[in-house]
């Protein structure tokens, strides 16, 4: 996958000049009109703002095992289903295969 090359870099002097010309995208009138109560309400309404203790029950300690690079032939419809899930479809495929392997492993007997 090719990376997009749309990153633009400016020096601090160039940024200051752009701001003096009014070329920034911040709505300063709206920002200055924001009261403390409105700001707090906006923060509370943010779905990405995580509150409370995270659920660590599914956490795994340690560094993940290295992955092997292979070439594999997959049925077209199966591959399209995974690709339709978007970015990370190969990780999803790996997770599905891992779940299958774990379901087939024999439990170790403790004696």
N, CA, C and O atoms as a MOPAC input file, in Angstrom:
PM7 MOZYME 1SCF
protein

 N      0.83900 1    -1.15800 1     0.00000 1
 C      0.00000 1     0.00000 1     0.00000 1
 C      0.89800 1     1.24000 1     0.00000 1
 O      1.80700 1     1.34700 1     0.82200 1
 N      0.64600 1     2.16300 1    -0.90900 1
 C      1.44500 1     3.38200 1    -0.97200 1
 C      0.97200 1     4.38400 1     0.05200 1
 O     -0.22600 1     4.54200 1     0.28400 1
 N      1.92500 1     5.05800 1     0.66100 1
 C      1.58400 1     6.09000 1     1.62100 1
 C      1.20300 1     7.36500 1     0.87800 1
 O      1.76800 1     7.68300 1    -0.16800 1
 N      0.24000 1     8.08700 1     1.43500 1
 C     -0.12800 1     9.36800 1     0.86600 1
 C      0.96200 1    10.36900 1     1.21800 1
 O      1.47200 1    10.38000 1     2.33900 1
 N      1.30500 1    11.18800 1     0.27500 1
 C      2.33000 1    12.18700 1     0.51700 1
 C      1.67000 1    13.56100 1     0.49800 1
 O      1.98200 1    14.39700 1    -0.35100 1
 N      0.74600 1    13.79100 1     1.44700 1
 C      0.03700 1    15.06600 1     1.48400 1
 C      0.36700 1    15.87800 1     2.72700 1
 O     -0.33800 1    16.83400 1     3.05100 1
 N      1.42500 1    15.50800 1     3.41800 1
 C      1.82200 1    16.23600 1     4.61500 1
 C      2.55200 1    17.50300 1     4.21000 1
 O      3.48200 1    17.47300 1     3.40300 1
 N      2.11500 1    18.62100 1     4.78500 1
 C      2.74000 1    19.90600 1     4.51300 1
 C      3.40300 1    20.38200 1     5.78900 1
 O      2.80100 1    20.32300 1     6.86100 1
 N      4.63000 1    20.85100 1     5.68900 1
 C      5.35700 1    21.31500 1     6.85900 1
 C      5.56000 1    22.83200 1     6.75400 1
 O      5.85300 1    23.36200 1     5.68300 1
 N      5.39600 1    23.51500 1     7.89300 1
 C      5.59400 1    24.95000 1     7.96300 1
 C      6.54000 1    25.26000 1     9.10700 1
 O      6.58400 1    24.53900 1    10.10300 1
 N      7.29000 1    26.32900 1     8.95900 1
 C      8.11100 1    26.81000 1    10.06200 1
 C      7.21300 1    27.60500 1    10.99800 1
 O      6.09700 1    27.97400 1    10.63200 1
 N      7.70500 1    27.86800 1    12.21200 1
 C      6.93100 1    28.66600 1    13.16700 1
 C      6.64700 1    30.04800 1    12.59800 1
 O      5.56700 1    30.59800 1    12.81400 1
 N      7.59600 1    30.60900 1    11.88000 1
 C      7.42600 1    31.93500 1    11.27300 1
 C      6.32000 1    31.90600 1    10.21900 1
 O      5.50200 1    32.82300 1    10.15400 1
 N      6.29200 1    30.87000 1     9.40300 1
 C      5.24900 1    30.74000 1     8.38200 1
 C      3.87200 1    30.58100 1     9.02100 1
 O      2.89200 1    31.14100 1     8.53000 1
 N      3.79300 1    29.82700 1    10.10200 1
 C      2.51400 1    29.62900 1    10.79400 1
 C      2.02700 1    30.95100 1    11.37300 1
 O      0.84900 1    31.29000 1    11.26100 1
 N      2.94700 1    31.70000 1    11.99600 1
 C      2.57300 1    32.99300 1    12.56800 1
 C      2.04500 1    33.92000 1    11.47200 1
 O      1.04700 1    34.61200 1    11.67600 1
 N      2.69900 1    33.94000 1    10.32400 1
 C      2.25100 1    34.77500 1     9.20800 1
 C      0.86600 1    34.35900 1     8.73000 1
 O      0.01900 1    35.21200 1     8.46700 1
 N      0.62900 1    33.05200 1     8.61600 1
 C     -0.68300 1    32.56300 1     8.18300 1
 C     -1.76900 1    32.98100 1     9.17800 1
 O     -2.85900 1    33.38800 1     8.77800 1
 N     -1.46600 1    32.87900 1    10.47500 1
 C     -2.44800 1    33.26000 1    11.48800 1
 C     -2.73800 1    34.76100 1    11.43200 1
 O     -3.88600 1    35.17600 1    11.59400 1
 N     -1.70900 1    35.57200 1    11.20500 1
 C     -1.90000 1    37.02900 1    11.09400 1
 C     -2.77500 1    37.37700 1     9.90200 1
 O     -3.52900 1    38.34900 1     9.94000 1
 N     -2.67500 1    36.58300 1     8.84500 1
 C     -3.51300 1    36.80600 1     7.65200 1
 C     -4.90800 1    36.19900 1     7.81000 1
 O     -5.76200 1    36.35800 1     6.93800 1
 N     -5.13600 1    35.49600 1     8.93800 1
 C     -6.44500 1    34.87700 1     9.16200 1
 C     -6.61700 1    33.57400 1     8.40800 1
 O     -7.74100 1    33.19200 1     8.08500 1
 N     -5.52200 1    32.88600 1     8.12200 1
 C     -5.59100 1    31.65500 1     7.33400 1
 C     -5.67600 1    30.39100 1     8.18400 1
 O     -5.59900 1    29.28800 1     7.64300 1
 N     -5.83300 1    30.52200 1     9.50700 1
 C     -6.00800 1    29.30100 1    10.28300 1
 C     -7.47600 1    28.88400 1    10.22300 1
 O     -8.33400 1    29.67800 1     9.83700 1
 N     -7.76000 1    27.65800 1    10.60100 1
 C     -9.12200 1    27.13400 1    10.47400 1
 C     -9.88400 1    27.14500 1    11.79700 1
 O    -10.96600 1    26.56600 1    11.89500 1
 N     -9.32800 1    27.79600 1    12.80600 1
 C     -9.99900 1    27.85600 1    14.10100 1
 C    -11.05700 1    28.95300 1    14.08600 1
 O    -10.79500 1    30.07300 1    13.65000 1
 N    -12.23900 1    28.62700 1    14.56000 1
 C    -13.30300 1    29.61700 1    14.69900 1
 C    -13.11400 1    30.29800 1    16.04900 1
 O    -13.66900 1    29.85600 1    17.05500 1
 N    -12.33000 1    31.37400 1    16.07000 1
 C    -11.96600 1    32.01600 1    17.32000 1
 C    -13.16600 1    32.64800 1    18.01500 1
 O    -13.20700 1    32.67900 1    19.24500 1
 N    -14.15900 1    33.16000 1    17.25300 1
 C    -15.35500 1    33.72900 1    17.87500 1
 C    -16.08600 1    32.65800 1    18.67400 1
 O    -16.53100 1    32.89900 1    19.79600 1
 N    -16.20200 1    31.48600 1    18.08600 1
 C    -16.88400 1    30.38400 1    18.76700 1
 C    -16.08500 1    29.94600 1    20.00000 1
 O    -16.66200 1    29.67300 1    21.05300 1
 N    -14.76000 1    29.87900 1    19.86700 1
 C    -13.90900 1    29.45700 1    20.98000 1
 C    -13.99100 1    30.45300 1    22.13800 1
 O    -14.06500 1    30.05500 1    23.30100 1
 N    -13.97700 1    31.73900 1    21.81800 1
 C    -14.03700 1    32.76200 1    22.86600 1
 C    -15.41300 1    32.82700 1    23.51600 1
 O    -15.53100 1    33.22400 1    24.67500 1
 N    -16.45800 1    32.44100 1    22.77900 1
 C    -17.81900 1    32.47900 1    23.31600 1
 C    -18.12700 1    31.26300 1    24.19900 1
 O    -19.14200 1    31.24100 1    24.89500 1
 N    -17.26500 1    30.27100 1    24.16700 1
 C    -17.49300 1    29.04100 1    24.93100 1
 C    -17.34600 1    29.31400 1    26.42200 1
 O    -16.29100 1    29.75200 1    26.88000 1
 N    -18.39700 1    29.05600 1    27.16300 1
 C    -18.33700 1    29.22800 1    28.61400 1
 C    -17.81100 1    27.94600 1    29.24400 1
 O    -17.71700 1    26.90600 1    28.59200 1
 N    -17.47300 1    28.04100 1    30.51300 1
 C    -16.98300 1    26.86300 1    31.22300 1
 C    -18.00400 1    25.74800 1    31.24300 1
 O    -17.65800 1    24.57900 1    31.07400 1
 N    -19.27400 1    26.10800 1    31.45200 1
 C    -20.34000 1    25.09900 1    31.49300 1
 C    -20.51300 1    24.41900 1    30.14200 1
 O    -20.68500 1    23.20200 1    30.06500 1
 N    -20.46500 1    25.21400 1    29.07900 1
 C    -20.59000 1    24.63700 1    27.73100 1
 C    -19.41000 1    23.71800 1    27.42800 1
 O    -19.57400 1    22.66000 1    26.82000 1
 N    -18.22700 1    24.13000 1    27.85600 1
 C    -17.02800 1    23.31500 1    27.63500 1
 C    -17.14100 1    21.99000 1    28.38100 1
 O    -16.85100 1    20.93500 1    27.81800 1
 N    -17.55800 1    22.03800 1    29.64300 1
 C    -17.73000 1    20.81200 1    30.42400 1
 C    -18.76600 1    19.89400 1    29.79200 1
 O    -18.56700 1    18.68100 1    29.73100 1
 N    -19.87900 1    20.47000 1    29.31700 1
 C    -20.92100 1    19.66900 1    28.66900 1
 C    -20.38500 1    19.02500 1    27.39600 1
 O    -20.70400 1    17.87500 1    27.09400 1
 N    -19.57600 1    19.76500 1    26.65600 1
 C    -18.98700 1    19.23500 1    25.42500 1
 C    -18.05600 1    18.07000 1    25.72900 1
 O    -18.04300 1    17.07000 1    25.01200 1
 N    -17.28200 1    18.20700 1    26.79300 1
 C    -16.36500 1    17.13400 1    27.18300 1
 C    -17.14800 1    15.89700 1    27.61500 1
 O    -16.80100 1    14.78100 1    27.23100 1
 N    -18.20500 1    16.08700 1    28.41400 1
 C    -19.02800 1    14.95300 1    28.86100 1
 C    -19.70000 1    14.24400 1    27.69300 1
 O    -19.91100 1    13.03200 1    27.73900 1
 N    -20.03800 1    14.99700 1    26.64000 1
 C    -20.73400 1    14.41500 1    25.49700 1
 C    -19.78600 1    13.67000 1    24.55000 1
 O    -20.24200 1    12.98200 1    23.63600 1
 N    -18.48500 1    13.80100 1    24.75800 1
 C    -17.50200 1    13.17400 1    23.87200 1
 C    -17.48300 1    11.67100 1    24.11300 1
 O    -17.10500 1    11.21300 1    25.19200 1
 N    -17.89400 1    10.90100 1    23.10200 1
 C    -17.95100 1     9.44000 1    23.23800 1
 C    -16.56200 1     8.81300 1    23.33900 1
 O    -16.41700 1     7.70300 1    23.85200 1
 N    -15.55100 1     9.51600 1    22.85600 1
 C    -14.19400 1     8.98300 1    22.91000 1
 C    -13.50600 1     9.25500 1    24.23900 1
 O    -12.42600 1     8.72100 1    24.49300 1
 N    -14.10900 1    10.07100 1    25.08700 1
 C    -13.52200 1    10.37800 1    26.38300 1
 C    -13.79700 1     9.21900 1    27.33300 1
 O    -14.93800 1     9.00300 1    27.74300 1
 N    -12.76700 1     8.48500 1    27.67700 1
 C    -12.91500 1     7.30000 1    28.50800 1
 C    -12.96400 1     7.71900 1    29.97200 1
 O    -12.09800 1     8.44600 1    30.45800 1
 N    -13.97300 1     7.25500 1    30.64700 1
 C    -14.11500 1     7.55200 1    32.07300 1
 C    -14.00800 1     6.23300 1    32.85000 1
 O    -14.40400 1     5.17700 1    32.35600 1
 N    -13.48100 1     6.31000 1    34.04100 1
 C    -13.41000 1     5.11700 1    34.87800 1
 C    -12.22900 1     4.24200 1    34.52400 1
 O    -11.40100 1     4.57900 1    33.67800 1
 N    -12.17800 1     3.12300 1    35.19100 1
 C    -11.08100 1     2.17000 1    35.03100 1
 C    -11.30600 1     1.30200 1    33.79400 1
 O    -12.40900 1     0.78800 1    33.60700 1
 N    -10.28800 1     1.12500 1    32.94500 1
 C    -10.43900 1     0.25300 1    31.77800 1
 C    -10.65000 1    -1.20400 1    32.19400 1
 O    -10.24700 1    -1.60700 1    33.28600 1
 N    -11.27300 1    -1.97900 1    31.33600 1
 C    -11.48900 1    -3.40400 1    31.58400 1
 C    -10.23100 1    -4.16100 1    31.15100 1
 O     -9.95400 1    -4.27400 1    29.95700 1
 N     -9.48600 1    -4.66700 1    32.10000 1
 C     -8.22600 1    -5.34300 1    31.81400 1
 C     -8.37900 1    -6.86400 1    31.77300 1
 O     -7.37600 1    -7.57400 1    31.70600 1
 N     -9.60800 1    -7.37900 1    31.81200 1
 C     -9.79500 1    -8.82400 1    31.89100 1
 C     -9.29600 1    -9.55000 1    30.64400 1
 O     -8.91900 1   -10.71900 1    30.72200 1
 N     -9.28900 1    -8.88300 1    29.51300 1
 C     -8.83700 1    -9.51800 1    28.27700 1
 C     -7.40000 1    -9.14100 1    27.91800 1
 O     -6.91500 1    -9.51200 1    26.84900 1
 N     -6.72100 1    -8.41400 1    28.79200 1
 C     -5.35900 1    -7.97000 1    28.51300 1
 C     -4.39100 1    -9.13900 1    28.53800 1
 O     -4.56400 1   -10.09200 1    29.29800 1
 N     -3.38200 1    -9.05300 1    27.70500 1
 C     -2.33700 1   -10.07400 1    27.64500 1
 C     -1.01200 1    -9.36900 1    27.86700 1
 O     -0.67700 1    -8.41500 1    27.16600 1
 N     -0.26400 1    -9.84800 1    28.84800 1
 C      1.02700 1    -9.23700 1    29.13300 1
 C      2.09400 1    -9.80100 1    28.20800 1
 O      2.05300 1   -10.96600 1    27.81200 1
 N      3.03300 1    -8.95500 1    27.88200 1
 C      4.17800 1    -9.40700 1    27.11200 1
 C      4.16600 1    -8.90400 1    25.68800 1
 O      3.23600 1    -8.23200 1    25.24200 1
 N      5.22400 1    -9.24900 1    24.99700 1
 C      5.39200 1    -8.85500 1    23.60600 1
 C      4.76400 1    -9.93200 1    22.72600 1
 O      4.99000 1   -11.12000 1    22.95500 1
 N      3.97400 1    -9.53300 1    21.71700 1
 C      3.37300 1   -10.55700 1    20.85300 1
 C      4.44100 1   -11.36500 1    20.11900 1
 O      5.52400 1   -10.86700 1    19.80900 1
 N      4.10800 1   -12.61300 1    19.85300 1
 C      5.03300 1   -13.48800 1    19.13000 1
 C      5.24500 1   -12.94600 1    17.72300 1
 O      4.33400 1   -12.35900 1    17.13700 1
 N      6.44500 1   -13.13900 1    17.17700 1
 C      6.68100 1   -12.67300 1    15.80000 1
 C      5.80600 1   -13.43700 1    14.81900 1
 O      5.44800 1   -14.59100 1    15.05000 1
 N      5.47500 1   -12.78000 1    13.73700 1
 C      4.63300 1   -13.41100 1    12.71800 1
 C      5.52100 1   -13.90300 1    11.57200 1
 O      6.57400 1   -13.33000 1    11.29300 1
 N      5.07700 1   -14.96900 1    10.92100 1
 C      5.77100 1   -15.48500 1     9.74800 1
 C      5.11900 1   -14.91900 1     8.50200 1
 O      3.89700 1   -14.78900 1     8.43000 1
 N      5.93800 1   -14.58700 1     7.53000 1
 C      5.42500 1   -14.11500 1     6.24800 1
 C      5.23700 1   -15.32800 1     5.34200 1
 O      6.18200 1   -16.07800 1     5.09700 1
 N      4.00600 1   -15.52000 1     4.84300 1
 C      3.71700 1   -16.64900 1     3.94800 1
 C      2.88800 1   -16.15800 1     2.76900 1
 O      2.32600 1   -15.06300 1     2.79900 1
 N      2.82500 1   -16.96400 1     1.75800 1
 C      1.88400 1   -16.75700 1     0.65200 1
 C      0.84000 1   -17.85100 1     0.76700 1
 O      1.17700 1   -19.02200 1     0.94400 1
 N     -0.41300 1   -17.47800 1     0.66700 1
 C     -1.49200 1   -18.44100 1     0.86200 1
 C     -2.59100 1   -18.16200 1    -0.16800 1
 O     -2.82300 1   -17.01500 1    -0.54900 1
 N     -3.24700 1   -19.20500 1    -0.60100 1
 C     -4.34700 1   -19.05800 1    -1.54600 1
 C     -5.65100 1   -19.17800 1    -0.77200 1
 O     -5.89100 1   -20.17200 1    -0.08600 1
 N     -6.48800 1   -18.15600 1    -0.89100 1
 C     -7.76200 1   -18.07200 1    -0.17100 1
 C     -8.86800 1   -17.94500 1    -1.20800 1
 O     -8.70400 1   -17.26100 1    -2.21900 1
 N     -9.99700 1   -18.60700 1    -0.95600 1
 C    -11.14600 1   -18.45100 1    -1.85800 1
 C    -11.51200 1   -16.97700 1    -1.96600 1
 O    -11.48700 1   -16.24200 1    -0.97900 1
 N    -11.85200 1   -16.55900 1    -3.18000 1
 C    -12.12000 1   -15.15100 1    -3.46300 1
 C    -13.20600 1   -14.58100 1    -2.55700 1
 O    -13.04400 1   -13.49300 1    -2.00500 1
 N    -14.31100 1   -15.30600 1    -2.39900 1
 C    -15.41600 1   -14.77400 1    -1.59700 1
 C    -15.03000 1   -14.62800 1    -0.12600 1
 O    -15.48000 1   -13.70100 1     0.54800 1
 N    -14.20100 1   -15.53800 1     0.36600 1
 C    -13.76100 1   -15.46300 1     1.75700 1
 C    -12.86400 1   -14.23800 1     1.94500 1
 O    -13.03000 1   -13.47900 1     2.89900 1
 N    -11.92300 1   -14.05600 1     1.03500 1
 C    -11.01900 1   -12.91200 1     1.12200 1
 C    -11.79300 1   -11.59900 1     1.01200 1
 O    -11.51000 1   -10.64900 1     1.74100 1
 N    -12.76000 1   -11.54400 1     0.10900 1
 C    -13.56400 1   -10.32600 1    -0.04100 1
 C    -14.34600 1   -10.01600 1     1.23300 1
 O    -14.50700 1    -8.85000 1     1.59200 1
 N    -14.83300 1   -11.05200 1     1.91700 1
 C    -15.56500 1   -10.82400 1     3.16100 1
 C    -14.65600 1   -10.16200 1     4.19200 1
 O    -15.04800 1    -9.19700 1     4.84900 1
 N    -13.43500 1   -10.68900 1     4.33000 1
 C    -12.50100 1   -10.10700 1     5.28500 1
 C    -12.09700 1    -8.69700 1     4.86200 1
 O    -12.03800 1    -7.80000 1     5.70300 1
 N    -11.81800 1    -8.48500 1     3.58400 1
 C    -11.42900 1    -7.15800 1     3.11000 1
 C    -12.54700 1    -6.13700 1     3.30600 1
 O    -12.27800 1    -4.95600 1     3.52400 1
 N    -13.79300 1    -6.58400 1     3.23100 1
 C    -14.93000 1    -5.67500 1     3.41100 1
 C    -14.95000 1    -5.09400 1     4.82000 1
 O    -15.58400 1    -4.06600 1     5.05800 1
 N    -14.26600 1    -5.73700 1     5.74700 1
 C    -14.18000 1    -5.22000 1     7.11900 1
 C    -13.18500 1    -4.07500 1     7.21800 1
 O    -13.03600 1    -3.46900 1     8.27900 1
 N    -12.50300 1    -3.77600 1     6.11900 1
 C    -11.60900 1    -2.62200 1     6.09000 1
 C    -10.21200 1    -2.92700 1     6.56900 1
 O     -9.74800 1    -4.06700 1     6.57400 1
 N     -9.57100 1    -1.85900 1     6.96700 1
 C     -8.18600 1    -1.94700 1     7.40100 1
 C     -8.03300 1    -2.93900 1     8.54500 1
 O     -8.87600 1    -2.99600 1     9.44100 1
 N     -6.97200 1    -3.70900 1     8.51600 1
 C     -6.73100 1    -4.68500 1     9.57100 1
 C     -7.35000 1    -6.04100 1     9.27200 1
 O     -7.44900 1    -6.88500 1    10.16300 1
 N     -7.76700 1    -6.26000 1     8.03100 1
 C     -8.43100 1    -7.52800 1     7.71500 1
 C     -7.49200 1    -8.71900 1     7.87700 1
 O     -7.94500 1    -9.81800 1     8.19900 1
 N     -6.19100 1    -8.51900 1     7.65900 1
 C     -5.26000 1    -9.64100 1     7.83000 1
 C     -5.12500 1   -10.00200 1     9.30900 1
 O     -4.99400 1   -11.17800 1     9.65000 1
 N     -5.15400 1    -9.01300 1    10.17500 1
 C     -5.12800 1    -9.27200 1    11.61200 1
 C     -6.39800 1   -10.01100 1    12.01500 1
 O     -6.35500 1   -10.92600 1    12.83700 1
 N     -7.52800 1    -9.61400 1    11.43700 1
 C     -8.78200 1   -10.30200 1    11.71500 1
 C     -8.70300 1   -11.76200 1    11.27200 1
 O     -9.14800 1   -12.65500 1    11.99400 1
 N     -8.14000 1   -12.00500 1    10.09300 1
 C     -7.97900 1   -13.38400 1     9.60700 1
 C     -7.10200 1   -14.17600 1    10.58000 1
 O     -7.40900 1   -15.32500 1    10.89600 1
 N     -6.02100 1   -13.56900 1    11.05100 1
 C     -5.13200 1   -14.23800 1    12.00500 1
 C     -5.88700 1   -14.56300 1    13.28700 1
 O     -5.72000 1   -15.64800 1    13.84400 1
 N     -6.72100 1   -13.62800 1    13.76500 1
 C     -7.48100 1   -13.86000 1    14.99500 1
 C     -8.48500 1   -14.99200 1    14.83700 1
 O     -8.69000 1   -15.77800 1    15.76200 1
 N     -9.11200 1   -15.07700 1    13.66800 1
 C    -10.05800 1   -16.16000 1    13.40700 1
 C     -9.32300 1   -17.50300 1    13.40400 1
 O     -9.79300 1   -18.47900 1    13.99000 1
 N     -8.17800 1   -17.54100 1    12.74700 1
 C     -7.38900 1   -18.78200 1    12.72200 1
 C     -6.90800 1   -19.15500 1    14.13000 1
 O     -6.90800 1   -20.33000 1    14.49500 1
 N     -6.50200 1   -18.15700 1    14.91300 1
 C     -6.06000 1   -18.42300 1    16.28600 1
 C     -7.19900 1   -19.00500 1    17.11300 1
 O     -6.99300 1   -19.96400 1    17.85600 1
 N     -8.39600 1   -18.43800 1    16.99400 1
 C     -9.55600 1   -18.93700 1    17.74500 1
 C     -9.85300 1   -20.38000 1    17.35300 1
 O    -10.19300 1   -21.19700 1    18.20900 1
 N     -9.72900 1   -20.69900 1    16.06900 1
 C     -9.95800 1   -22.06800 1    15.61000 1
 C     -8.93600 1   -23.01500 1    16.23400 1
 O     -9.29500 1   -24.07400 1    16.74900 1
 N     -7.66100 1   -22.62900 1    16.18500 1
 C     -6.59600 1   -23.46600 1    16.74500 1
 C     -6.83100 1   -23.68300 1    18.23700 1
 O     -6.71300 1   -24.80700 1    18.72300 1
 N     -7.16200 1   -22.62300 1    18.96500 1
 C     -7.38800 1   -22.74700 1    20.40400 1
 C     -8.58300 1   -23.63300 1    20.71900 1
 O     -8.59700 1   -24.31700 1    21.74200 1
 N     -9.59100 1   -23.62600 1    19.84500 1
 C    -10.75800 1   -24.46500 1    20.08700 1
 C    -10.44800 1   -25.94600 1    19.85100 1
 O    -11.15200 1   -26.81900 1    20.36000 1
 N     -9.40100 1   -26.22400 1    19.08400 1
 C     -9.03900 1   -27.60500 1    18.75500 1
 C     -7.95100 1   -28.17800 1    19.65600 1
 O     -7.72900 1   -29.38900 1    19.66900 1
 N     -7.27600 1   -27.31900 1    20.40500 1
 C     -6.19300 1   -27.80200 1    21.28500 1
 C     -6.77300 1   -28.63400 1    22.40300 1
 O     -7.83000 1   -28.32300 1    22.95300 1
 N     -6.06100 1   -29.70300 1    22.73200 1
 C     -6.47900 1   -30.56300 1    23.84700 1
 C     -6.07300 1   -29.89300 1    25.14500 1
 O     -4.94600 1   -29.41200 1    25.26600 1
 N     -6.97800 1   -29.85500 1    26.12200 1
 C     -6.58000 1   -29.26900 1    27.40800 1
 C     -5.49800 1   -30.12900 1    28.04900 1
 O     -5.53900 1   -31.35800 1    27.98700 1
 N     -4.52800 1   -29.45600 1    28.66600 1
 C     -3.46600 1   -30.20400 1    29.32600 1
 C     -3.99000 1   -30.77500 1    30.61400 1
 O     -4.65400 1   -30.08400 1    31.38700 1
 N     -3.69200 1   -32.04600 1    30.85100 1
 C     -4.17800 1   -32.68400 1    32.07300 1
 C     -3.23800 1   -32.37200 1    33.21600 1
 O     -2.01700 1   -32.44300 1    33.07900 1
 N     -3.82900 1   -32.02500 1    34.34900 1
 C     -3.02400 1   -31.73700 1    35.54800 1
 C     -3.22300 1   -32.91800 1    36.50000 1
 O     -4.33500 1   -33.18800 1    36.95500 1
 N     -2.18300 1   -33.57400 1    36.77400 1
 C     -2.37700 1   -34.76000 1    37.54800 1
 C     -1.63400 1   -34.86700 1    38.75100 1
 O     -1.75400 1   -35.86300 1    39.46400 1

